[in-house]
Amino acid sequence: MGRSPRLFVGVFLPYPAALEVHRAVRGRLEAGDVRLVPPEEFHLTLHFLGATDEVRIPVLSDALTRRVSALPAPRLRLSSTGAFPDAAAARILWVGVREEPGAEGRLSALAGAARAAAVDAGASAAGEEPWSAHLTVARSARRGRMQLPDGFRELRLDVPWRPEEVRLVESCPGETGAARFPLLAAFRLLPECA
């Protein structure tokens, strides 16, 4: 039986922007209450596949090439903050992602294309799934939940972001840096028309 790595399709924040977000978030949180996500790991998941038989990876890569590479790059801004499952019992702290005027719908089109490619490759079941555009920036340091810190709730960011590619990566919990999300394939998005 083959290996079944945990996979997802996503876009990763460029390091300068990730560092800006990380510094802003770190300045609003107390270290003992949360575990900050390292800036090099900041990403927006478009579609989570979970454990996937590695023999499906080439088929998935081909499907993503067909579905994703023909789409225009979104124009995004990192702005609001929030928590999952909610502010009173937070386990995950996130920064919200919104599309700039004139580019609305591109991000959801990317997420839909990633999901459709996974279905094409037999790596995901058909059907809609809830999706929320966000960057996870911190987690509760305790196994339980916490109240959303006021300083984080009040943080207002305005960080522009223009993803240039979509990545198929493996998720390796317990690893850090480049070993946390090894790149399996990258798919260039169409640039803005000049």
N, C-alpha and C positions, 0 to 999 in steps of 0.2 A: 504494500500500500504506500502511495506517495505522500509527500509532505503536504500539509494544508496550512500555508501561512495566512495570517489575518491581514486582509487587504482593505485599502480604501482608495478612493479617487478624490483628489483635492487640489487646492491652490495654496502655495506657501508664500507668506509675507516676505518681501525683500528684507535683508538684515537691517539696513538703516531704519526703515519704518518699524520693524519689529523691536529694535532697541529703543526707539522713541516711545512706543506703547509700553514696553516693559518698564522703563524708568518712570513713566507717569503712574502706572499701576502700583509699582513697588513703593512709590512715595505716598500712597493712600492706604496701604495695608500694613498691619502689624505682623511681623515675621512669624510669631508663634502660632497665629491662628490659621495661616494658609501656607500652602506649598505653591510657589510661583512656577509657572511653566517657563522653561528657558526660552529666550527670544528666538533662537534658531529652530525651535519646534512649533512656532506659531503657524497655524494653517486653518483653512476653511474647508471642512469636509463637504464634498459635493455628493458622494454616495459611499456608504460603508458597506462592504461586502462580507466582512468577517472571514471565518475560516474558508479558504477556497483551495480546491485541489490544484496543485501547481501545474498540472497538464492543461488547465484552462487558461493560464496566463497568456500564452501567445494568441489564442483566439480572442481573449479579452482585449489585448493590446491592439489587435487588428480592428476590432469593433470600436474601440475608443478613437483610433485614427480616423475611421470613417465618420463617426458621429460628432467628435469634438473639434477636430482640426479645421472644419469648415465654419466654425462659429467666431463671431467678433469678440475681441477682448472686452470684458466689462470695465466700466469706470466706477470705482468704488471709493467710499469714505468710511473710515472707522470712526464711530461716534459714541453712541450711548453705551451704558453698562447695564448689566443685569445678572441674574442668577438662575440656576436650575436646581431643584424643581421650582423654587420660589424664594422671595427675599427673606421670608421668615425661617426657612429651613434649607439654607443654601449648602450644596455640596460642590457645585461648580460655579465659578465666576467667569463671566464672559464680557467681551466687547462686541457691540453690535456693528453690523455691516449694512450700509445702505448704498443704493446706486445713485450716481449723479444724474441730474436732469439731462435728458436726451439719450441716455443709455439704459433706460428702464427696461427690464425684462431679460437682459443679457445673462444675468447671474442665474436666474431660475431656468433659463434655456440651457445653460451649462449643466446645472444639476440634473435636469431632465434628460439631457444627452448622455450623461454619465450613467444614470439609472438604466436608460434604454440600451446602452452598450453592454451593460452587465447582463441584462435580460437576453440580448442577442447571443451572448457568449455562454448562456446557460449557467451563469454564476450568481444570478439573483432571480427571484420569482417576479412575475409581472404584477402590476398593480401599483397604486399610489402609496407613498409612505410620507408621514409628516417630515418636513424639513424646515430648519430654521437657520438662516445665515448668521453665524457668530464665530468668534475666535475664543477658544477656551484659554484664559490667561492665568487662572489659579484654581486650586482645589482646596477643600477643607483639609487642614493638617490632621484633624482627628478623623477617625473612620465615620463618625456621625455627621451631623449637620450644624450649621452655624447661622446666626443672624447676618444678613448682608451688611457689611460695615458702611456706616454713613459716608465716610470719606470716599469710598469706592462708588457708592450710589451717586454722589455729587460730581464725580469726575466727568468732564465733557471733553472729548477728544475731537480733533478735526484733522485726521491723517489721511491724505490721498493714497490710493493704491490702484495700480493698473496691472493686474496679472497678465503675464505674457504666455504662460503655459499652464497646462493641467498635468498633474503627475499621478501615476499609479504607483503606490508605495505599499510596503509591508509595514505593519505596526508591530513593534517589538517592545512590549511593556517591560519595564525594568532596565532598559538601556537608556543611554543619554547621547546627546549630540547627533552626529551623522548615523550612528548605529540605531537610534530610536526609530527612524523612518527611512530605511534603505529604499532608494529609488529603483524601481523596476522599469519604468518607461516614462517619457515625457512627450507631450503633445502640444505643439505651438498653436496659439490662437491667432486669428487674423488680426493684424494691427489696424489701428485707426487709419482711415483714408487720409492722405495728405492733402 
